[in-house]
Amino acid sequence: MNKMVKTSIAAALLSTALFANAAEAQQKIGYVNMQQVLINLPQARNLEQQVQEEFKGRISEIEEIEGKMQALQDKAERDSKIMSQREMQDMGRELELLDATRQVKAKGLREDMQRRGNELRDQLMAEVMRNAQALASEQKYDVVLSSNSLVYANENFDLTDDVLKKMTGGN
């Protein structure tokens, strides 16, 4: 009797293992390298230009301040021998005021440009995710992972190029 129980348990375990392997073989799993997609997308290459274009007015304003500062410095060097002490002090104060204004505006501009760049990258990443999900659905994948979360995966499961083709219209 004991032998029969052991044989039954062994048979049950063996059949379970066989069914588990068969179920695993039917699952379709893939991964996407998001970094590679972002690097190769034309939309990602244009993000910096788009941010520059959005903030060109503020960039011009800072360049104008820098131009005034350079003109004042040039004048101070050129006319230093004929200017009075009072005129030199006034020019120094004006330079300090322009520099302080430039620094405040430049800091705000850098922060705003960085924030906007991050927003645009996040929007693009969301679009990449939507396209990866649509591709997975179309091709009947059970699981699609980001390559960041993988320790190892066979490159046969790599969907990166397929996502790029989907986002660029096959170009």
Buried (B, 14 or more C-beta within 10 A) or exposed (E): EEEEEEEEEEEEEEEEEEEEEEEEEEEEBBBBBBEBBBEBBEBBEEBEEEBEEBBEEBBEBBEEBBEBBEEBEEEBEEEEEEBEEEEEEEBEEBBEEBEEBBEEBBEEBEEBBEEBBEEBBEEBBEEBBEBBBEBBEEEEBEEBBEBEEEEEBEEEBBBBEBBBEBBEEEE
